[in-house]
């Protein structure tokens, strides 16, 4: 397969993945910011924030408006330590990113493992993916990340529907409603031309 054909196949796969992630996510939702929602969010964060060991399986799509990538994501979090791997749907190739607040290691992209002081910088440098790794560990559970101001809007059920923080807009399009508290099923994050979309298939969150 030529390089151009390979890029074309990857773009088609990304487009299909984005379409699948967007299914059932386009219905208009009335959003509001109110005291009752914020009180419920404070209670939600008090329940979830101490649970620092969790994992999820999801479909992931990342785009910068022109290029991007997609795959099957397996994410394991243990306190500050993260470990996630992505398996590409077209090539079947898997890469792994792991580390903590002090640094990260990326494996499977080159012959040798690559190390960096920041996971987000490492991903952008090697893959061209603009993913706020540290903040996403909070946002994926519909929690506000510490350190910067956040604006939250809620849906008719009182669940977070939209979160704006650190220049990103995070939309919660669907939920696993049987959880206590509920956990997001579809998480769409955007900042300018950048997009990060997660369709969670399974949570393991004691």
PyMOL commands that set and color helices and strands:
alter all, ss='L'
color gray80, all
select helices_A, chain A and resi 3-22+35-48+119-127+133-139
alter helices_A, ss='H'
color red, helices_A
select strands_A, chain A and resi 53-63+68-78+81-87+94-100+103-107+114-116+150-154+160-165+168-176+183-191+194-204
alter strands_A, ss='S'
color yellow, strands_A
deselect
rebuild
show_as cartoon
